[in-house]
Amino acid sequence: MDTINNELERAQLGAASAAGCGAPLDYLPSLKIYINLAREIASQYCVVSIENSRIRAFVARFFMRQLKDAVKLLPGYIEDLKRGKCMEAFSISSGLHRKELFWLWCERICSDMEVESFYESLKCCIEELKTLLAEAEKALMHCDSAMFEKFYFAKKQNYSGDAISKRFEKWRYENLCVTIDKLRELQAKVVAESLTKGIMRFAPVPSQKELNEVQMDYLKGFLPYDFVMSDDFCVSCAQWRQFIHWNDTILIIDYKKYGKYIQNHYYDFSDTQLQAIFELDMKLYLIHKEMARLNPELINVLQPTETGQLEDTILFAPYNTITRMLQQDWFDAVSVDKEKYTATWRDELVSCLMKSEIGHVIAEEWQKTNKRPQLKAAVVGSLKKAGVIQGSDLGIASAIVGDDKKESKNFAIYMGMGKKGPIADWICNHVKD
């Protein structure tokens, strides 16, 4: 099976840990507040009838202050956008809000303020804002598609996956024998449920050819018999297919395309739809990791040829190997609490470890082939020190390495050495937290 450039692992490693964007630019939160607040003020001004002219003028002045503050920051944002440093969605320049409604509100406020001394200043602020937003949108059209991917993962960080992980663990428990087929059914179900929440509402209208390519009868075979499909469900499926492809049993999202769609309509989606969008990604991640656990050949599907979102591309190899080691059967045999230290917990542990400063040290050392057994053993020894697993070092080492007594003995020695190092300190603190 060919190794592919799979965006999934970017999400798995918290790609979203600012998704390659680094720390948020200092001015960006303020800029968003100014623009969003300006839109809200304009909207309320035109909805609520304010009889008192002094109050109207006060509101208009406050509105103008938000515009001025936004206008000061927008040129810097545009330059950063051109350099690929950041990308955002603003409530008056995203999706349906590109229509004239906001500017009609502005005209209304301007018209009401013609007799006020600040009228000309207000008018200039509105025109300057319009010009700068148009310039930002033009720059956006020429952005590297990877920027939309980064935007998507940065937004995903606003949503917690804890509840989803718990539900998935419950599903695994209730399905006494989890198989690839069961996981394929769950994969189809979570996607179908998300589509019914309208996450494709603003996606491009599919062609008749695209509609014909949706195999509804085949799809129904994976869904619960009583799953209710709306009249436009087939259309939603066709729209969804514009953002995905398949590799074996794994559904692969094209985050560059998908991120562009989300960015373009970020403020068009309801809170429920945004939650469904990002939770679907988390659900698919858990399903795919379980598929790979059951069928190790699928690791090739989960392993990208590049780790574009990561700060250091050498992070992936140790992450992948250590995660696979901790997902093997030996772990449950020595775990002190199977319900607490689940496969998901272990995966998150390694992900956080590799994103830490210690992770970069591990990645550097991993380049030396002879160091790899020591690093793997250090993680296992650290888990024992933290009280996550129990048993003799040699017994645990033998379960991991196999029948080779020499290798098992060396691994056990490395475990003991690892209990005293920085990896142990980090893991013990992580377990305590």
VEXLO-256838 format. One record per residue (C-alpha): residue number from 1; residue in one letter; x, y, z. Coordinates in Angstrom, 1 decimal, decimal comma. Layout:
N
ATOM_NUM_A_X_Y_Z
...
END
This chain:
433
ATOM_1_M_0,0_0,0_0,0
ATOM_2_D_1,5_3,3_-1,1
ATOM_3_T_2,3_5,9_1,6
ATOM_4_I_0,2_9,0_0,9
ATOM_5_N_0,3_12,6_1,9
ATOM_6_N_-2,4_12,1_4,5
ATOM_7_E_-3,8_15,1_6,2
ATOM_8_L_-5,2_12,9_9,0
ATOM_9_E_-2,0_12,7_10,9
ATOM_10_R_-1,8_16,4_11,1
ATOM_11_A_-4,9_16,4_13,1
ATOM_12_Q_-3,7_13,4_15,1
ATOM_13_L_-0,6_15,2_16,3
ATOM_14_G_-2,7_18,2_17,3
ATOM_15_A_-1,7_19,6_14,0
ATOM_16_A_-3,7_22,1_15,2
ATOM_17_S_-1,4_23,0_17,9
ATOM_18_A_-1,8_26,3_16,1
ATOM_19_A_-1,6_24,1_13,1
ATOM_20_G_1,7_25,3_12,0
ATOM_21_C_0,6_28,9_12,5
ATOM_22_G_2,8_29,4_15,6
ATOM_23_A_1,5_31,6_18,4
ATOM_24_P_-1,4_33,9_17,5
ATOM_25_L_-0,3_37,3_16,3
ATOM_26_D_-0,8_39,8_19,2
ATOM_27_Y_-3,0_42,1_17,3
ATOM_28_L_-5,3_39,5_15,7
ATOM_29_P_-7,8_39,0_18,7
ATOM_30_S_-8,2_42,8_18,9
ATOM_31_L_-8,8_43,2_15,2
ATOM_32_K_-11,5_40,5_15,3
ATOM_33_I_-13,2_42,1_18,2
ATOM_34_Y_-13,2_45,6_16,5
ATOM_35_I_-14,7_44,2_13,3
ATOM_36_N_-17,2_41,9_14,9
ATOM_37_L_-18,3_44,6_17,3
ATOM_38_A_-18,7_47,1_14,5
ATOM_39_R_-21,0_44,7_12,7
ATOM_40_E_-23,0_44,1_15,8
ATOM_41_I_-23,4_47,8_16,5
ATOM_42_A_-24,4_48,5_13,0
ATOM_43_S_-26,9_45,7_13,0
ATOM_44_Q_-28,5_46,8_16,3
ATOM_45_Y_-28,6_50,4_15,3
ATOM_46_C_-30,6_49,6_12,2
ATOM_47_V_-32,9_47,2_14,0
ATOM_48_V_-33,7_49,2_17,1
ATOM_49_S_-35,4_52,5_16,7
ATOM_50_I_-33,5_55,2_18,7
ATOM_51_E_-35,6_58,3_19,0
ATOM_52_N_-33,1_60,4_21,0
ATOM_53_S_-30,7_62,1_18,6
ATOM_54_R_-28,0_62,4_21,2
ATOM_55_I_-28,1_58,7_21,9
ATOM_56_R_-27,9_58,0_18,2
ATOM_57_A_-24,9_60,2_17,9
ATOM_58_F_-23,2_58,5_20,9
ATOM_59_V_-23,8_55,0_19,4
ATOM_60_A_-22,5_56,3_16,0
ATOM_61_R_-19,3_57,7_17,6
ATOM_62_F_-18,7_54,4_19,4
ATOM_63_F_-19,2_52,6_16,0
ATOM_64_M_-16,7_54,9_14,4
ATOM_65_R_-14,2_54,2_17,1
ATOM_66_Q_-14,4_50,5_16,3
ATOM_67_L_-13,9_51,2_12,6
ATOM_68_K_-10,8_53,4_13,3
ATOM_69_D_-9,2_50,8_15,5
ATOM_70_A_-9,9_48,1_12,8
ATOM_71_V_-8,5_50,3_10,1
ATOM_72_K_-5,3_50,8_12,0
ATOM_73_L_-4,7_47,1_12,3
ATOM_74_L_-5,9_45,8_8,9
ATOM_75_P_-2,8_46,9_6,8
ATOM_76_G_-0,5_44,8_9,1
ATOM_77_Y_-2,9_41,9_8,8
ATOM_78_I_-2,9_42,2_5,0
ATOM_79_E_0,9_42,1_4,9
ATOM_80_D_1,0_39,1_7,2
ATOM_81_L_-1,7_37,4_5,0
ATOM_82_K_0,5_38,0_1,9
ATOM_83_R_3,5_36,5_3,7
ATOM_84_G_1,5_33,5_4,8
ATOM_85_K_1,8_34,2_8,5
ATOM_86_C_-1,9_34,1_9,4
ATOM_87_M_-5,4_33,9_8,1
ATOM_88_E_-8,7_34,8_9,7
ATOM_89_A_-12,4_35,0_9,0
ATOM_90_F_-14,1_38,3_9,8
ATOM_91_S_-17,8_38,6_10,3
ATOM_92_I_-18,2_41,3_7,6
ATOM_93_S_-15,9_39,8_5,0
ATOM_94_S_-16,8_36,1_5,2
ATOM_95_G_-19,3_34,1_3,2
ATOM_96_L_-22,8_35,5_2,9
ATOM_97_H_-21,7_38,6_4,9
ATOM_98_R_-19,8_39,7_1,7
ATOM_99_K_-23,3_40,9_0,5
ATOM_100_E_-24,2_44,5_0,8
ATOM_101_L_-26,2_44,3_4,1
ATOM_102_F_-23,4_45,6_6,3
ATOM_103_W_-22,6_48,4_4,0
ATOM_104_L_-26,3_49,3_3,8
ATOM_105_W_-26,3_49,6_7,6
ATOM_106_C_-23,2_51,9_7,3
ATOM_107_E_-25,0_54,1_4,8
ATOM_108_R_-28,0_54,3_7,2
ATOM_109_I_-25,8_55,4_10,1
ATOM_110_C_-23,9_57,9_7,9
ATOM_111_S_-27,2_59,3_6,6
ATOM_112_D_-28,4_59,9_10,2
ATOM_113_M_-25,2_61,6_11,2
ATOM_114_E_-25,1_64,2_8,3
ATOM_115_V_-25,7_67,0_10,8
ATOM_116_E_-23,0_65,9_13,2
ATOM_117_S_-19,5_67,3_13,3
ATOM_118_F_-17,9_63,9_12,9
ATOM_119_Y_-19,9_63,0_9,7
ATOM_120_E_-17,0_63,3_7,3
ATOM_121_S_-14,7_61,4_9,6
ATOM_122_L_-17,3_58,6_9,9
ATOM_123_K_-17,7_58,5_6,1
ATOM_124_C_-14,0_58,2_5,5
ATOM_125_C_-13,6_55,4_8,1
ATOM_126_I_-16,3_53,4_6,3
ATOM_127_E_-14,7_53,9_2,9
ATOM_128_E_-11,3_53,0_4,2
ATOM_129_L_-12,6_49,9_5,9
ATOM_130_K_-14,3_48,8_2,7
ATOM_131_T_-11,1_49,3_0,7
ATOM_132_L_-8,9_47,4_3,2
ATOM_133_L_-11,3_44,5_3,4
ATOM_134_A_-11,4_44,2_-0,4
ATOM_135_E_-7,6_44,3_-0,4
ATOM_136_A_-7,6_41,5_2,2
ATOM_137_E_-10,0_39,4_0,2
ATOM_138_K_-7,9_39,9_-2,9
ATOM_139_A_-4,8_38,7_-1,0
ATOM_140_L_-6,8_35,8_0,3
ATOM_141_M_-7,5_34,6_-3,3
ATOM_142_H_-3,7_34,3_-3,9
ATOM_143_C_-2,9_32,5_-0,6
ATOM_144_D_-1,2_29,1_-0,6
ATOM_145_S_-3,9_26,5_-0,1
ATOM_146_A_-2,0_25,2_3,0
ATOM_147_M_-3,1_28,4_4,8
ATOM_148_F_-6,7_27,3_4,7
ATOM_149_E_-5,6_24,0_6,2
ATOM_150_K_-3,8_25,9_9,0
ATOM_151_F_-6,9_28,0_9,6
ATOM_152_Y_-9,1_24,9_9,9
ATOM_153_F_-6,8_23,3_12,5
ATOM_154_A_-6,4_26,5_14,4
ATOM_155_K_-10,2_26,8_14,8
ATOM_156_K_-10,5_23,1_15,7
ATOM_157_Q_-8,5_23,9_18,8
ATOM_158_N_-11,5_25,8_20,2
ATOM_159_Y_-13,4_22,5_20,6
ATOM_160_S_-12,7_19,8_23,2
ATOM_161_G_-12,6_16,1_22,2
ATOM_162_D_-13,0_14,7_25,8
ATOM_163_A_-16,7_13,9_25,6
ATOM_164_I_-16,2_12,3_22,1
ATOM_165_S_-13,3_10,2_23,4
ATOM_166_K_-15,5_8,9_26,3
ATOM_167_R_-18,4_8,1_23,9
ATOM_168_F_-16,1_6,2_21,6
ATOM_169_E_-14,7_4,2_24,5
ATOM_170_K_-18,2_3,4_25,6
ATOM_171_W_-19,0_2,3_22,0
ATOM_172_R_-16,0_0,0_22,0
ATOM_173_Y_-17,1_-1,4_25,3
ATOM_174_E_-20,7_-2,0_24,2
ATOM_175_N_-19,5_-3,6_20,9
ATOM_176_L_-18,0_-6,7_22,4
ATOM_177_C_-16,1_-7,6_19,3
ATOM_178_V_-14,9_-4,5_17,4
ATOM_179_T_-14,1_-5,3_13,7
ATOM_180_I_-13,2_-3,3_10,7
ATOM_181_D_-16,7_-3,8_9,4
ATOM_182_K_-18,2_-2,4_12,6
ATOM_183_L_-15,8_0,6_12,4
ATOM_184_R_-16,8_1,2_8,7
ATOM_185_E_-20,5_1,3_9,8
ATOM_186_L_-19,6_3,8_12,6
ATOM_187_Q_-17,6_5,9_10,1
ATOM_188_A_-20,6_6,1_7,7
ATOM_189_K_-23,0_6,8_10,6
ATOM_190_V_-21,0_9,8_12,1
ATOM_191_V_-20,6_11,3_8,6
ATOM_192_A_-24,3_10,9_7,8
ATOM_193_E_-25,3_12,4_11,2
ATOM_194_S_-23,1_15,4_10,6
ATOM_195_L_-24,5_15,9_7,1
ATOM_196_T_-28,0_16,0_8,5
ATOM_197_K_-26,9_19,0_10,6
ATOM_198_G_-26,3_21,1_7,5
ATOM_199_I_-22,5_21,2_7,4
ATOM_200_M_-22,7_21,2_3,6
ATOM_201_R_-25,2_24,0_3,4
ATOM_202_F_-22,9_26,5_1,8
ATOM_203_A_-20,8_24,0_-0,3
ATOM_204_P_-20,8_24,3_-4,1
ATOM_205_V_-23,9_22,9_-5,8
ATOM_206_P_-23,0_19,5_-7,3
ATOM_207_S_-23,5_18,6_-10,9
ATOM_208_Q_-25,8_15,8_-12,0
ATOM_209_K_-22,8_13,7_-12,7
ATOM_210_E_-21,6_14,1_-9,1
ATOM_211_L_-25,1_13,2_-7,8
ATOM_212_N_-25,2_10,1_-9,9
ATOM_213_E_-21,9_9,0_-8,4
ATOM_214_V_-23,4_8,8_-4,9
ATOM_215_Q_-24,1_5,1_-4,3
ATOM_216_M_-27,1_5,5_-2,0
ATOM_217_D_-28,0_1,8_-1,8
ATOM_218_Y_-24,4_0,9_-0,9
ATOM_219_L_-24,3_3,7_1,7
ATOM_220_K_-27,6_2,5_3,3
ATOM_221_G_-25,9_-0,9_3,9
ATOM_222_F_-23,6_0,7_6,4
ATOM_223_L_-26,2_2,9_8,2
ATOM_224_P_-28,7_1,8_10,9
ATOM_225_Y_-31,9_0,4_9,3
ATOM_226_D_-33,9_3,2_10,8
ATOM_227_F_-31,6_6,1_9,8
ATOM_228_V_-33,8_8,9_8,4
ATOM_229_M_-32,5_10,5_5,2
ATOM_230_S_-33,9_13,9_4,2
ATOM_231_D_-34,9_14,7_0,7
ATOM_232_D_-31,6_16,6_0,0
ATOM_233_F_-29,4_14,0_1,7
ATOM_234_C_-28,0_12,7_-1,6
ATOM_235_V_-27,1_16,3_-2,5
ATOM_236_S_-25,2_16,7_0,8
ATOM_237_C_-23,4_13,4_0,1
ATOM_238_A_-22,3_14,7_-3,3
ATOM_239_Q_-21,1_18,0_-1,8
ATOM_240_W_-19,2_16,1_0,9
ATOM_241_R_-17,5_14,0_-1,8
ATOM_242_Q_-15,9_17,2_-3,1
ATOM_243_F_-13,7_17,3_0,0
ATOM_244_I_-12,8_13,7_0,5
ATOM_245_H_-11,3_10,6_-1,1
ATOM_246_W_-10,8_7,0_0,0
ATOM_247_N_-7,7_5,0_0,7
ATOM_248_D_-8,7_1,4_1,6
ATOM_249_T_-11,3_1,7_4,4
ATOM_250_I_-10,1_5,2_5,5
ATOM_251_L_-12,0_8,3_4,5
ATOM_252_I_-9,4_11,0_3,8
ATOM_253_I_-10,4_14,7_4,1
ATOM_254_D_-8,6_17,2_1,9
ATOM_255_Y_-8,1_19,8_4,5
ATOM_256_K_-6,9_22,4_2,0
ATOM_257_K_-10,2_22,3_0,2
ATOM_258_Y_-12,2_21,7_3,3
ATOM_259_G_-10,4_24,5_5,2
ATOM_260_K_-11,1_27,0_2,4
ATOM_261_Y_-14,8_26,1_2,5
ATOM_262_I_-14,9_26,5_6,3
ATOM_263_Q_-13,0_29,8_6,2
ATOM_264_N_-15,2_31,3_3,4
ATOM_265_H_-18,4_30,6_5,4
ATOM_266_Y_-17,1_30,6_9,0
ATOM_267_Y_-19,7_33,2_10,1
ATOM_268_D_-22,5_31,7_8,1
ATOM_269_F_-22,5_28,5_10,1
ATOM_270_S_-24,5_28,2_13,2
ATOM_271_D_-22,7_27,3_16,5
ATOM_272_T_-24,3_23,8_16,2
ATOM_273_Q_-22,9_23,4_12,7
ATOM_274_L_-19,4_24,5_13,6
ATOM_275_Q_-19,4_22,1_16,5
ATOM_276_A_-20,6_19,3_14,2
ATOM_277_I_-17,8_20,1_11,7
ATOM_278_F_-15,0_19,9_14,1
ATOM_279_E_-16,4_17,0_16,2
ATOM_280_L_-16,8_14,9_13,0
ATOM_281_D_-13,0_15,3_12,5
ATOM_282_M_-12,3_14,1_16,0
ATOM_283_K_-14,7_11,1_15,6
ATOM_284_L_-13,1_10,1_12,3
ATOM_285_Y_-9,7_10,3_14,0
ATOM_286_L_-10,6_7,8_16,7
ATOM_287_I_-12,3_5,5_14,3
ATOM_288_H_-9,2_5,5_11,9
ATOM_289_K_-6,8_4,9_14,8
ATOM_290_E_-8,9_1,9_15,9
ATOM_291_M_-8,9_0,6_12,3
ATOM_292_A_-5,1_0,8_12,2
ATOM_293_R_-4,9_-1,0_15,5
ATOM_294_L_-6,9_-3,9_14,1
ATOM_295_N_-5,2_-3,9_10,7
ATOM_296_P_-1,5_-2,7_11,1
ATOM_297_E_-1,2_-2,4_7,3
ATOM_298_L_-3,4_0,7_7,5
ATOM_299_I_-0,6_2,4_9,3
ATOM_300_N_0,7_3,1_5,8
ATOM_301_V_-2,5_5,1_5,1
ATOM_302_L_-2,1_7,0_8,3
ATOM_303_Q_1,5_7,9_7,7
ATOM_304_P_2,0_11,0_5,6
ATOM_305_T_5,0_11,6_3,3
ATOM_306_E_5,3_15,0_4,8
ATOM_307_T_4,3_16,4_8,2
ATOM_308_G_3,7_20,0_6,9
ATOM_309_Q_1,8_21,1_10,0
ATOM_310_L_4,5_20,0_12,5
ATOM_311_E_7,2_22,3_13,7
ATOM_312_D_9,8_19,6_13,0
ATOM_313_T_9,2_16,9_10,4
ATOM_314_I_11,3_14,4_12,4
ATOM_315_L_8,7_14,3_15,1
ATOM_316_F_6,4_11,9_13,3
ATOM_317_A_8,7_8,8_13,3
ATOM_318_P_9,1_8,5_17,1
ATOM_319_Y_5,4_9,4_17,6
ATOM_320_N_4,3_6,7_15,3
ATOM_321_T_6,5_4,0_16,6
ATOM_322_I_6,0_4,7_20,3
ATOM_323_T_2,2_5,0_19,8
ATOM_324_R_2,1_1,6_18,0
ATOM_325_M_4,1_0,0_20,8
ATOM_326_L_1,7_1,3_23,5
ATOM_327_Q_-1,4_0,1_21,5
ATOM_328_Q_-0,3_-3,5_21,7
ATOM_329_D_-1,9_-6,2_23,9
ATOM_330_W_0,9_-6,2_26,5
ATOM_331_F_-0,2_-2,8_27,8
ATOM_332_D_-3,7_-3,9_29,0
ATOM_333_A_-2,1_-6,9_30,7
ATOM_334_V_0,0_-4,6_32,9
ATOM_335_S_-2,2_-1,6_33,1
ATOM_336_V_-3,3_-0,6_36,6
ATOM_337_D_-6,6_0,9_35,3
ATOM_338_K_-7,8_-0,2_31,9
ATOM_339_E_-10,8_2,1_31,9
ATOM_340_K_-8,7_5,2_32,6
ATOM_341_Y_-5,6_4,5_30,6
ATOM_342_T_-7,4_3,7_27,3
ATOM_343_A_-5,9_3,5_23,8
ATOM_344_T_-7,1_7,1_23,3
ATOM_345_W_-5,4_8,2_26,5
ATOM_346_R_-2,1_6,6_25,4
ATOM_347_D_-2,3_8,2_22,0
ATOM_348_E_-2,9_11,7_23,5
ATOM_349_L_0,0_11,1_25,9
ATOM_350_V_2,5_10,4_23,1
ATOM_351_S_1,1_13,3_21,1
ATOM_352_C_1,5_15,8_23,9
ATOM_353_L_5,0_14,4_24,7
ATOM_354_M_6,2_14,8_21,1
ATOM_355_K_4,8_18,4_21,0
ATOM_356_S_6,7_19,3_24,2
ATOM_357_E_10,3_20,5_24,4
ATOM_358_I_11,3_16,9_25,4
ATOM_359_G_9,6_15,7_22,2
ATOM_360_H_12,1_17,6_20,1
ATOM_361_V_15,0_16,1_22,1
ATOM_362_I_13,5_12,6_21,5
ATOM_363_A_13,2_13,3_17,8
ATOM_364_E_16,8_14,4_17,5
ATOM_365_E_18,0_11,3_19,4
ATOM_366_W_15,7_9,1_17,2
ATOM_367_Q_17,9_9,8_14,2
ATOM_368_K_20,6_7,6_15,8
ATOM_369_T_19,3_4,0_15,2
ATOM_370_N_21,0_2,6_18,3
ATOM_371_K_19,1_5,1_20,5
ATOM_372_R_15,6_4,1_19,5
ATOM_373_P_15,3_1,0_21,9
ATOM_374_Q_16,5_3,2_24,8
ATOM_375_L_13,9_5,9_24,0
ATOM_376_K_11,1_3,4_23,7
ATOM_377_A_12,1_1,8_26,9
ATOM_378_A_12,4_5,2_28,7
ATOM_379_V_8,8_5,8_27,9
ATOM_380_V_7,7_2,4_29,2
ATOM_381_G_9,8_2,8_32,3
ATOM_382_S_8,4_6,3_32,9
ATOM_383_L_4,9_4,9_32,7
ATOM_384_K_5,8_2,4_35,4
ATOM_385_K_7,3_5,1_37,6
ATOM_386_A_4,1_7,2_37,1
ATOM_387_G_2,0_4,3_38,3
ATOM_388_V_0,3_3,7_35,0
ATOM_389_I_1,6_0,1_34,6
ATOM_390_Q_2,9_-2,5_37,0
ATOM_391_G_5,0_-5,6_36,9
ATOM_392_S_8,7_-6,4_36,8
ATOM_393_D_10,9_-4,6_34,3
ATOM_394_L_12,0_-7,8_32,7
ATOM_395_G_8,5_-9,2_32,5
ATOM_396_I_7,2_-6,1_30,8
ATOM_397_A_10,3_-6,0_28,5
ATOM_398_S_9,8_-9,6_27,5
ATOM_399_A_6,1_-8,9_26,7
ATOM_400_I_7,1_-6,1_24,4
ATOM_401_V_10,3_-7,5_22,8
ATOM_402_G_9,4_-11,1_22,6
ATOM_403_D_11,4_-14,3_23,2
ATOM_404_D_14,9_-12,8_22,6
ATOM_405_K_16,3_-12,9_26,2
ATOM_406_K_19,2_-10,6_25,4
ATOM_407_E_17,0_-8,0_23,9
ATOM_408_S_14,5_-8,3_26,7
ATOM_409_K_17,2_-7,9_29,3
ATOM_410_N_18,7_-4,8_27,5
ATOM_411_F_15,2_-3,3_27,2
ATOM_412_A_14,6_-3,9_30,9
ATOM_413_I_17,9_-2,1_31,7
ATOM_414_Y_16,9_0,8_29,5
ATOM_415_M_13,6_1,0_31,3
ATOM_416_G_15,4_1,4_34,6
ATOM_417_M_17,7_4,1_33,2
ATOM_418_G_14,7_5,9_31,7
ATOM_419_K_13,0_6,2_35,1
ATOM_420_K_15,6_8,8_36,1
ATOM_421_G_15,6_11,0_33,1
ATOM_422_P_13,7_14,0_31,7
ATOM_423_I_11,2_11,8_29,9
ATOM_424_A_10,2_10,3_33,2
ATOM_425_D_9,8_13,7_34,8
ATOM_426_W_7,5_14,9_31,9
ATOM_427_I_5,4_11,7_31,9
ATOM_428_C_5,0_11,7_35,7
ATOM_429_N_3,8_15,4_35,6
ATOM_430_H_1,5_14,6_32,7
ATOM_431_V_-0,1_11,7_34,6
ATOM_432_K_-0,6_13,8_37,7
ATOM_433_D_-2,3_16,6_35,8
END
